[in-house]
């Protein structure tokens, strides 16, 4: 009664209406933010699929270019094998021990193009060299040996006949300890690889928002905040590299394609690898992937 006399009843009713309207708008805002977060997730998944398809298209186009026609399609490898550790040492030792008469052993490192000297040495098998390129290819004048190897750290291109194959272990395994870094957008692992084992030196892990985070952010804010988190993580990784610069000569950086660009100028070599798990296991996996040599029997 008193509320009605003072006009407060009407005000209280209006407050209740406004509170209900506010709650309704809050629910709409929450639903909109969730929709936007889901849209970010779907867009990122779509971009990842596009990148995968582009890589696949490039791979298939490259295979078409290398095949070059029906004549090349008629030949195929006698076999392939991945070499690492003791098996790699065994195969390299066999090739190194192979001896011929003067100019009976042919060795060449080829890139995208197969020069005429290599085509002449391998004949109709040169199509297989082209498919394996870039690679080190070896053969002899009696046709006893005919192989190609995708050396992880090959020298500049060359082609020469000699009485032995020109092959150096350093093209396949580091002769001196080398720093190896694995870089992902949320993980960094630095170690030393001596050609046999990997020793973890430092690691950096960061909390980075992923495609599944909803968090109530708008799309632009989500991307901006994630980019800032990745940048901060890469800054920490760079600081770790600087802190351990003297532990070994040379630097090989492996990891995600999207973050490798930050390290190209300071690394001797960079390469994309697909290594997962905790820092130490992921680093070992990355080292094995990079320093595994594919043998092609031509």
DOKOL-995089 format. One record per atom (N, C-alpha, C): x, y, z; residue in three letters. Coordinates in steps of 0.05 Angstrom, whole numbers, padded with zeros to 5 digits, always signed. Atoms other than C-alpha are relative to their C-alpha. Example, Ala and Ser with C-alpha at 12.3 -4.5 7.8 and 13.67 -1.06 7.14 Angstrom:
2
+00018-00024+00000ALA +00246-00090+00156ALA +00018+00024+00000ALA -00016-00024-00001SER +00273-00021+00143SER -00015+00022+00014SER 
***
This chain:
298
+00016-00024+00000UNK +00000+00000+00000UNK +00017+00025+00000UNK -00018-00022-00002UNK +00055+00047+00020UNK +00016+00004-00026UNK -00014+00000+00025UNK +00094+00028-00044UNK -00017+00013-00022UNK +00017-00011+00021UNK +00034+00045-00087UNK -00003+00030+00004UNK +00003-00028-00006UNK +00025+00112-00051UNK +00025+00016-00009UNK -00025-00014+00006UNK +00098+00130-00062UNK +00008-00003-00029UNK -00007+00005+00028UNK +00098+00105-00134UNK +00023-00020-00004UNK -00023+00019+00002UNK +00151+00053-00118UNK -00009-00026-00013UNK +00009+00026+00012UNK +00109-00006-00141UNK +00004+00000-00030UNK -00004-00002+00029UNK +00110+00019-00213UNK +00030-00001-00007UNK -00029+00001+00005UNK +00185+00031-00208UNK +00011-00028+00003UNK -00009+00027-00005UNK +00197-00038-00180UNK -00007-00018-00024UNK +00008+00016+00023UNK +00157-00069-00237UNK +00017+00006-00024UNK -00017-00008+00023UNK +00197-00029-00288UNK +00029-00012+00003UNK -00027+00011-00005UNK +00262-00052-00254UNK +00000-00030-00007UNK +00001+00028+00006UNK +00240-00124-00260UNK -00001-00005-00030UNK +00001+00003+00029UNK +00224-00114-00334UNK +00028+00005-00012UNK -00027-00006+00011UNK +00292-00083-00346UNK +00020-00022+00007UNK -00018+00022-00007UNK +00327-00139-00308UNK -00004-00024-00019UNK +00006+00022+00018UNK +00292-00190-00351UNK +00010+00005-00028UNK -00010-00007+00026UNK +00310-00152-00414UNK +00030-00002-00001UNK -00030+00002-00002UNK +00383-00148-00390UNK +00009-00029-00002UNK -00007+00029+00001UNK +00385-00223-00378UNK -00004-00011-00028UNK +00005+00010+00028UNK +00355-00235-00447UNK +00023+00009-00018UNK -00022-00010+00016UNK +00408-00191-00479UNK +00026-00014+00006UNK -00024+00014-00008UNK +00463-00225-00439UNK +00001-00028-00013UNK +00001+00027+00012UNK +00440-00293-00464UNK +00005+00002-00030UNK -00005-00003+00028UNK +00439-00267-00535UNK +00029+00005-00006UNK -00028-00006+00004UNK +00509-00239-00527UNK +00017-00025+00004UNK -00015+00024-00005UNK +00535-00304-00498UNK -00003-00019-00024UNK +00005+00017+00023UNK +00503-00343-00555UNK +00016+00010-00024UNK -00014-00012+00023UNK +00534-00295-00606UNK +00030-00005+00003UNK -00029+00004-00004UNK +00604-00301-00575UNK +00007-00030-00005UNK -00005+00028+00005UNK +00598-00377-00575UNK -00001-00007-00029UNK +00001+00004+00029UNK +00577-00375-00648UNK +00025+00010-00014UNK -00024-00010+00012UNK +00636-00332-00665UNK +00024-00017+00006UNK -00022+00018-00007UNK +00684-00376-00627UNK -00001-00026-00017UNK +00003+00024+00016UNK +00656-00436-00664UNK +00008+00006-00029UNK -00007-00008+00027UNK +00664-00397-00729UNK +00030+00001-00003UNK -00030-00001+00001UNK +00738-00385-00712UNK +00011-00029-00003UNK -00009+00028+00001UNK +00747-00460-00700UNK -00005-00011-00028UNK +00006+00011+00026UNK +00712-00478-00765UNK +00018+00013-00022UNK -00017-00013+00020UNK +00752-00426-00805UNK +00029-00011+00002UNK -00027+00011-00003UNK +00818-00451-00776UNK +00002-00028-00010UNK +00000+00028+00010UNK +00800-00523-00791UNK -00002+00000-00030UNK +00002-00002+00030UNK +00781-00502-00862UNK +00027+00008-00012UNK -00026-00008+00009UNK +00847-00466-00870UNK +00021-00023+00000UNK -00018+00023-00002UNK +00885-00527-00846UNK -00005-00020-00022UNK +00007+00019+00022UNK +00847-00570-00896UNK +00009+00011-00027UNK -00009-00013+00025UNK +00862-00520-00952UNK +00030-00004-00003UNK -00029+00003+00001UNK +00936-00522-00934UNK +00008-00029-00007UNK -00006+00028+00005UNK +00935-00598-00934UNK -00005-00007-00029UNK +00006+00005+00028UNK +00901-00600-01002UNK +00019+00013-00019UNK -00020-00014+00017UNK +00949-00549-01031UNK +00026-00015-00001UNK -00025+00017+00000UNK +01008-00591-01008UNK -00003-00025-00016UNK +00005+00025+00015UNK +00976-00653-01038UNK +00000+00006-00030UNK +00001-00008+00028UNK +00962-00616-01104UNK +00029+00005-00010UNK -00028-00005+00008UNK +01034-00592-01106UNK +00016-00026-00004UNK -00013+00026+00002UNK +01059-00662-01093UNK -00007-00015-00025UNK +00009+00014+00024UNK +01017-00692-01148UNK +00009+00014-00025UNK -00010-00015+00023UNK +01035-00636-01197UNK +00029-00006-00005UNK -00029+00005+00003UNK +01108-00648-01182UNK +00005-00028-00011UNK -00002+00027+00010UNK +01099-00723-01194UNK -00006-00001-00030UNK +00007-00001+00029UNK +01065-00708-01261UNK +00023+00012-00016UNK -00022-00013+00014UNK +01122-00661-01281UNK +00024-00019-00002UNK -00023+00017+00000UNK +01174-00712-01261UNK -00004-00024-00018UNK +00005+00023+00018UNK +01140-00769-01298UNK +00003+00008-00029UNK -00005-00011+00026UNK +01138-00726-01360UNK -00013-00014-00023UNK +00012+00014+00023UNK +01103-00778-01403UNK -00001-00030+00005UNK +00004+00028-00003UNK +01087-00850-01414UNK +00026-00015+00001UNK -00026+00013+00000UNK +01160-00868-01426UNK +00011-00002+00028UNK -00010+00001-00027UNK +01178-00849-01355UNK -00017-00016+00018UNK +00019+00014-00017UNK +01116-00881-01326UNK +00005-00030-00001UNK -00004+00029+00003UNK +01140-00949-01350UNK +00022-00011+00019UNK -00021+00009-00019UNK +01198-00951-01300UNK -00008+00006+00028UNK +00007-00005-00028UNK +01193-00957-01226UNK +00024-00010+00017UNK -00022+00008-00018UNK +01239-00966-01166UNK +00000-00030+00005UNK -00002+00028-00008UNK +01264-01035-01150UNK -00007-00003+00030UNK +00007+00000-00029UNK +01251-01016-01077UNK +00009+00025+00013UNK -00008-00023-00015UNK +01257-00962-01025UNK +00004-00009+00029UNK -00005+00007-00028UNK +01281-00962-00953UNK +00008+00026+00015UNK -00008-00022-00017UNK +01288-00912-00896UNK +00023-00008+00017UNK -00024+00007-00013UNK +01357-00912-00866UNK +00006+00019+00023UNK -00007-00016-00024UNK +01376-00888-00796UNK +00017-00017+00019UNK -00016+00015-00020UNK +01428-00907-00743UNK +00018-00020-00013UNK -00018+00021+00009UNK +01464-00972-00753UNK -00004-00009-00029UNK +00006+00008+00028UNK +01428-00990-00818UNK +00011+00021-00019UNK -00011-00021+00017UNK +01449-00923-00848UNK +00030-00003-00002UNK -00030+00004-00001UNK +01522-00934-00826UNK +00008-00024-00018UNK -00007+00024+00015UNK +01521-01003-00857UNK -00002+00005-00030UNK +00004-00005+00029UNK +01494-00980-00925UNK +00022+00019-00010UNK -00021-00019+00008UNK +01542-00921-00928UNK +00027-00013-00002UNK -00026+00014+00001UNK +01601-00966-00912UNK +00002-00017-00025UNK -00001+00017+00024UNK +01583-01013-00969UNK +00005+00017-00025UNK -00004-00017+00023UNK +01577-00956-01019UNK +00028+00012+00000UNK -00027-00012-00002UNK +01642-00925-00994UNK +00022-00020-00008UNK -00020+00020+00006UNK +01679-00991-01003UNK +00000-00009-00029UNK +00002+00008+00027UNK +01657-01000-01075UNK +00021+00014-00017UNK -00022-00011+00016UNK +01716-00991-01123UNK -00001-00011-00028UNK +00000+00008+00028UNK +01723-00993-01198UNK +00026+00008-00013UNK -00023-00010+00015UNK +01774-00979-01252UNK -00003+00030-00003UNK +00001-00029+00005UNK +01789-00907-01273UNK -00026+00009-00012UNK +00025-00011+00010UNK +01724-00868-01283UNK -00021-00021-00005UNK +00020+00021+00001UNK +01681-00928-01270UNK -00023+00004+00019UNK +00021-00005-00020UNK +01639-00899-01213UNK -00010+00028-00003UNK +00012-00026+00005UNK +01591-00842-01224UNK -00015+00009+00025UNK +00013-00012-00022UNK +01567-00796-01169UNK -00011+00028-00008UNK +00012-00026+00007UNK +01521-00735-01174UNK -00020+00008+00022UNK +00021-00012-00016UNK +01480-00689-01130UNK -00016+00017-00019UNK +00018-00014+00018UNK +01420-00664-01169UNK -00022+00014+00015UNK +00022-00016-00011UNK +01367-00612-01154UNK -00025-00005-00016UNK +00026+00002+00014UNK +01303-00598-01191UNK +00004-00010-00029UNK -00006+00008+00028UNK +01335-00609-01260UNK +00021-00022-00001UNK -00019+00021+00004UNK +01372-00671-01282UNK +00018+00007-00024UNK -00018-00008+00022UNK +01433-00650-01324UNK +00005-00024-00019UNK -00004+00020+00021UNK +01452-00687-01388UNK +00020-00021+00009UNK -00020+00019-00009UNK +01512-00720-01354UNK -00013-00022+00017UNK +00014+00019-00016UNK +01466-00753-01304UNK -00019-00018-00017UNK +00018+00015+00017UNK +01415-00773-01357UNK +00016-00021-00016UNK -00016+00018+00016UNK +01471-00805-01398UNK +00010-00023+00018UNK -00010+00021-00018UNK +01498-00843-01337UNK -00021-00021+00007UNK +00022+00018-00010UNK +01430-00873-01317UNK -00018-00010-00023UNK +00016+00010+00022UNK +01398-00881-01385UNK -00030+00002+00005UNK +00029-00001-00004UNK +01325-00899-01381UNK -00008+00001+00030UNK +00006-00002-00028UNK +01331-00900-01305UNK +00002+00029+00010UNK -00003-00028-00008UNK +01344-00825-01304UNK -00027+00012+00008UNK +00027-00009-00008UNK +01268-00816-01298UNK -00004-00004+00030UNK +00002+00005-00029UNK +01274-00847-01229UNK +00017+00019+00016UNK -00017-00021-00014UNK +01330-00799-01210UNK -00016+00026+00002UNK +00016-00024+00000UNK +01284-00742-01230UNK -00022-00001+00020UNK +00021+00003-00020UNK +01229-00769-01186UNK +00011+00001+00028UNK -00012+00000-00027UNK +01276-00777-01126UNK +00012+00027+00007UNK -00013-00026-00004UNK +01308-00708-01135UNK -00016+00018+00019UNK -00029-00002-00002UNK +01336-00672-01099UNK +00012-00024+00015UNK -00012+00024-00011UNK +01383-00729-01083UNK +00029-00003-00009UNK -00026+00010+00008UNK +01452-00761-01087UNK -00005-00025-00015UNK +00005+00025+00016UNK +01452-00813-01143UNK +00027-00012-00007UNK -00025+00015+00005UNK +01505-00866-01154UNK -00005-00023-00019UNK +00001+00023+00017UNK +01518-00917-01209UNK +00028-00006-00010UNK -00026+00007+00010UNK +01576-00953-01242UNK -00003-00009-00029UNK +00001+00006+00029UNK +01595-00970-01314UNK -00009-00028-00006UNK +00010+00027+00005UNK +01576-01043-01305UNK -00029-00004+00009UNK +00028+00002-00008UNK +01507-01028-01276UNK -00004-00017+00025UNK +00002+00016-00024UNK +01522-01065-01211UNK -00014+00016+00022UNK +00012-00018-00020UNK +01500-01005-01168UNK -00016+00021-00015UNK +00017-00021+00011UNK +01443-00958-01184UNK -00019+00009+00022UNK +00016-00009-00022UNK +01415-00919-01125UNK -00001+00030+00002UNK +00003-00028-00007UNK +01392-00851-01101UNK -00006+00002+00029UNK +00004-00004-00029UNK +01393-00824-01030UNK -00007+00030+00004UNK +00007-00028-00006UNK +01359-00761-01004UNK +00015+00009+00025UNK -00017-00008-00022UNK +01416-00737-00960UNK -00012+00024+00014UNK +00011-00022-00015UNK +01392-00691-00904UNK +00014+00026-00004UNK -00016-00025+00003UNK +01449-00641-00912UNK +00019-00004-00024UNK -00017+00005+00023UNK +01475-00650-00983UNK +00018+00024-00007UNK -00017-00021+00010UNK +01532-00610-01015UNK -00012+00014-00024UNK +00009-00013+00025UNK +01525-00565-01076UNK -00001-00021-00022UNK +00003+00020+00022UNK +01506-00600-01140UNK +00026-00004-00015UNK -00024+00008+00016UNK +01561-00637-01178UNK -00007-00026-00015UNK +00002+00025+00014UNK +01569-00695-01226UNK +00028-00008-00010UNK -00027+00008+00007UNK +01633-00735-01236UNK +00003-00030-00001UNK -00009+00028+00001UNK +01663-00802-01257UNK +00027-00002+00015UNK -00025+00005-00014UNK +01718-00831-01213UNK +00003-00030+00004UNK -00003+00028-00005UNK +01745-00897-01189UNK -00014-00009+00026UNK +00016+00006-00023UNK +01702-00893-01126UNK -00024+00019+00001UNK +00022-00019-00003UNK +01636-00862-01107UNK +00008+00023+00018UNK -00005-00023-00017UNK +01640-00792-01079UNK -00023+00001+00020UNK +00021+00001-00020UNK +01602-00799-01014UNK +00013+00007+00027UNK -00011-00008-00026UNK +01614-00767-00946UNK -00022-00003+00022UNK +00019+00006-00022UNK +01582-00787-00880UNK -00013+00026+00011UNK +00010-00025-00011UNK +01573-00714-00860UNK -00025+00010-00015UNK +00024-00007+00015UNK +01519-00708-00914UNK -00025-00013+00012UNK +00022+00016-00010UNK +01477-00758-00875UNK -00003+00002+00031UNK -00001-00001-00029UNK +01498-00751-00802UNK +00020+00021+00009UNK -00020-00020-00008UNK +01532-00693-00766UNK +00025-00013+00012UNK -00025+00011-00010UNK +01606-00708-00753UNK +00007+00013+00027UNK -00004-00014-00025UNK +01609-00657-00696UNK -00027+00006+00012UNK +00025-00007-00013UNK +01555-00643-00644UNK -00012+00026-00011UNK +00014-00023+00012UNK +01503-00594-00671UNK -00025+00006+00017UNK +00024-00008-00014UNK +01448-00555-00637UNK -00025-00006-00018UNK +00025+00006+00014UNK +01378-00578-00657UNK -00023+00011+00016UNK +00023-00012-00014UNK +01316-00539-00640UNK -00026-00009-00013UNK +00027+00006+00009UNK +01244-00562-00646UNK -00018+00023+00008UNK +00016-00023-00006UNK +01196-00504-00651UNK -00029-00005-00009UNK +00029+00000+00006UNK +01120-00507-00647UNK -00011+00026+00011UNK +00012-00025-00010UNK +01072-00450-00632UNK -00004+00000+00030UNK +00004+00002-00029UNK +01066-00475-00560UNK +00023-00015+00014UNK -00021+00016-00012UNK +01130-00515-00549UNK +00026+00005-00014UNK -00027-00003+00011UNK +01205-00506-00558UNK +00018-00019+00016UNK -00019+00019-00012UNK +01258-00558-00545UNK +00027+00004-00013UNK -00027-00003+00011UNK +01333-00547-00554UNK +00018-00023+00010UNK -00018+00022-00008UNK +01383-00604-00554UNK +00025+00000-00017UNK -00025+00004+00015UNK +01450-00627-00580UNK +00000-00029-00011UNK +00000+00026+00014UNK +01454-00684-00631UNK +00029-00005-00009UNK -00028+00007+00007UNK +01522-00719-00638UNK +00002-00021-00022UNK +00000+00020+00021UNK +01501-00766-00694UNK -00009-00027+00010UNK +00009+00025-00012UNK +01481-00821-00646UNK -00023+00004+00020UNK +00021-00005-00020UNK +01440-00792-00589UNK -00006+00030+00003UNK +00009-00028-00004UNK +01402-00728-00571UNK +00000+00006+00030UNK +00000-00009-00028UNK +01414-00691-00505UNK -00017+00026+00002UNK +00017-00023-00004UNK +01359-00643-00483UNK +00015+00021+00016UNK -00014-00022-00013UNK +01389-00575-00463UNK -00020+00019+00013UNK +00019-00019-00011UNK +01329-00530-00452UNK -00028-00005-00013UNK +00027+00003+00010UNK +01254-00529-00462UNK -00017+00023+00008UNK +00018-00021-00006UNK +01199-00477-00464UNK -00028-00009-00009UNK +00028+00006+00006UNK +01124-00492-00461UNK -00017+00024+00007UNK +00018-00023-00004UNK +01070-00438-00467UNK -00029-00008-00003UNK +00029+00004+00003UNK +00995-00437-00458UNK -00009+00018-00023UNK +00009-00015+00023UNK +00969-00416-00526UNK -00028-00009-00007UNK +00028+00007+00007UNK +00895-00413-00544UNK +00000-00015-00026UNK +00002+00016+00025UNK +00876-00465-00595UNK -00026+00004-00013UNK +00024-00004+00016UNK +00821-00472-00646UNK -00025-00007+00015UNK +00023+00009-00014UNK +00775-00504-00595UNK -00008+00018+00023UNK +00006-00018-00021UNK +00777-00447-00545UNK -00025+00016-00006UNK +00024-00016+00004UNK +00710-00412-00536UNK +00003+00026+00016UNK -00010-00022-00016UNK +00727-00365-00479UNK -00015+00026-00002UNK +00015-00025+00002UNK +00675-00312-00498UNK +00012+00022-00016UNK -00014-00021+00016UNK +00722-00275-00546UNK -00014+00003-00027UNK +00007-00004+00028UNK +00702-00244-00611UNK +00021-00012-00018UNK -00019+00012+00018UNK +00736-00272-00672UNK +00026+00016-00002UNK -00024-00016+00003UNK +00783-00213-00680UNK +00016+00000+00026UNK -00014+00000-00025UNK +00800-00211-00606UNK +00014-00027+00005UNK -00011+00026-00003UNK +00811-00286-00605UNK +00026-00003-00016UNK -00024+00002+00017UNK +00860-00283-00663UNK +00023+00018+00010UNK -00021-00019-00009UNK +00896-00222-00636UNK +00013-00011+00026UNK -00012+00010-00025UNK +00905-00253-00567UNK +00017-00025-00005UNK -00016+00024+00006UNK +00929-00319-00596UNK +00026+00007-00013UNK -00025-00009+00013UNK +00979-00283-00641UNK +00019+00011+00020UNK -00018-00011-00021UNK +01006-00246-00581UNK +00012-00022+00017UNK -00010+00022-00016UNK +01013-00311-00542UNK +00022-00015-00016UNK -00020+00014+00016UNK +01051-00344-00600UNK +00025+00017-00002UNK -00023-00017+00002UNK +01096-00283-00608UNK +00016+00000+00026UNK -00014+00001-00025UNK +01112-00284-00534UNK +00015-00026+00003UNK -00012+00026-00002UNK +01127-00358-00538UNK +00026-00001-00018UNK -00024+00000+00017UNK +01175-00348-00597UNK +00022+00018+00011UNK -00021-00016-00013UNK +01210-00292-00560UNK +00014-00015+00022UNK -00013+00017-00021UNK +01222-00340-00502UNK +00018-00021-00012UNK -00017+00020+00014UNK +01248-00392-00551UNK +00026+00013-00010UNK -00024-00014+00009UNK +01296-00341-00581UNK +00019+00005+00023UNK -00016-00005-00024UNK +01321-00323-00511UNK +00015-00026+00008UNK -00013+00026-00007UNK +01334-00397-00497UNK +00022-00007-00020UNK -00021+00004+00019UNK +01373-00403-00562UNK +00025+00016+00006UNK -00022-00018-00006UNK +01416-00343-00544UNK +00015-00009+00025UNK -00013+00009-00025UNK +01429-00371-00474UNK +00017-00024-00003UNK -00016+00025+00004UNK +01457-00436-00502UNK +00015+00000-00026UNK -00013-00002+00026UNK +01493-00410-00563UNK +00026-00015-00002UNK -00027+00012+00000UNK +01560-00440-00543UNK +00001-00030+00005UNK -00001+00029-00007UNK +01539-00512-00528UNK +00009-00017-00023UNK -00008+00015+00023UNK +01553-00535-00599UNK +00000+00019-00024UNK +00000-00016+00024UNK +01569-00507-00668UNK -00023-00008-00018UNK +00022+00005+00019UNK +01515-00500-00720UNK -00027-00001+00013UNK +00027+00000-00010UNK +01440-00497-00713UNK -00019-00010-00022UNK +00021+00010+00017UNK +01385-00538-00745UNK -00027+00004+00014UNK +00026-00006-00013UNK +01314-00514-00731UNK -00022-00016-00016UNK +00021+00017+00011UNK +01256-00562-00743UNK -00027+00007+00013UNK +00025-00005-00013UNK +01182-00555-00731UNK -00022+00007-00019UNK +00024-00008+00016UNK +01117-00523-00755UNK +00008+00020-00021UNK -00006-00019+00022UNK +01119-00488-00822UNK -00007+00028+00007UNK +00010-00027-00005UNK +01081-00428-00794UNK +00018+00016+00018UNK -00017-00015-00018UNK +01135-00410-00743UNK +00030-00002-00008UNK -00028+00003+00007UNK +01199-00431-00778UNK +00012+00026-00012UNK -00010-00024+00012UNK +01205-00364-00813UNK +00015+00018+00019UNK -00013-00017-00020UNK +01226-00330-00748UNK +00029-00009+00005UNK -00026+00011-00006UNK +01289-00374-00747UNK +00018-00005-00024UNK -00015+00007+00024UNK +01312-00379-00819UNK +00026+00015-00002UNK -00025-00015+00002UNK +01364-00324-00814UNK +00022-00010+00018UNK -00020+00008-00019UNK +01399-00353-00754UNK +00007-00030-00001UNK -00005+00029+00002UNK +01395-00427-00772UNK +00015-00008-00025UNK -00014+00010+00023UNK +01440-00466-00818UNK -00019-00015-00019UNK +00020+00014+00016UNK +01381-00508-00840UNK -00026+00001+00016UNK +00026+00002-00012UNK +01306-00508-00826UNK -00016-00021-00016UNK +00016+00021+00013UNK +01256-00563-00842UNK -00026-00004+00015UNK +00025+00006-00012UNK +01184-00579-00829UNK -00001-00029+00009UNK +00003+00027-00010UNK +01173-00640-00785UNK -00027-00002+00015UNK +00025+00005-00014UNK +01112-00671-00752UNK +00007-00016+00026UNK -00008+00013-00024UNK +01136-00685-00681UNK -00018+00008+00023UNK +00019-00006-00021UNK +01089-00690-00622UNK +00010-00013+00026UNK -00008+00011-00026UNK +01092-00708-00548UNK +00014+00021+00017UNK -00013-00018-00018UNK +01130-00678-00490UNK +00026+00010-00013UNK -00023-00012+00014UNK +01192-00635-00507UNK +00023-00020-00007UNK -00022+00017+00005UNK +01245-00689-00500UNK -00007-00021-00021UNK +00008+00020+00020UNK +01207-00743-00538UNK -00005+00012-00028UNK +00005-00014+00025UNK +01185-00693-00591UNK +00026+00007-00014UNK -00026-00007+00011UNK +01257-00670-00601UNK +00013-00024-00012UNK -00011+00024+00010UNK +01281-00741-00610UNK -00014-00009-00026UNK +00016+00007+00024UNK +01225-00755-00660UNK +00007+00018-00023UNK -00007-00019+00021UNK +01243-00692-00699UNK +00027-00006-00011UNK -00027+00007+00009UNK +01317-00711-00702UNK -00001-00024-00017UNK +00001+00025+00016UNK +01301-00780-00727UNK -00013+00005-00027UNK +00013-00006+00026UNK +01253-00753-00780UNK +00018+00015-00019UNK -00017-00016+00017UNK +01302-00702-00806UNK +00024-00015-00010UNK -00024+00013+00007UNK +01363-00746-00806UNK -00004-00029-00010UNK +00005+00025+00013UNK +01329-00807-00836UNK +00003+00003-00030UNK -00007-00001+00029UNK +01354-00820-00907UNK -00017-00020-00015UNK +00016+00018+00017UNK +01308-00849-00960UNK +00018-00011-00022UNK -00016+00013+00020UNK +01344-00900-01004UNK -00019-00009-00023UNK +00016+00008+00024UNK +01316-00910-01075UNK +00018-00019-00016UNK -00014+00018+00017UNK +01339-00972-01113UNK -00011+00004-00029UNK +00009-00008+00027UNK +01337-00950-01186UNK +00000-00023-00019UNK 
***
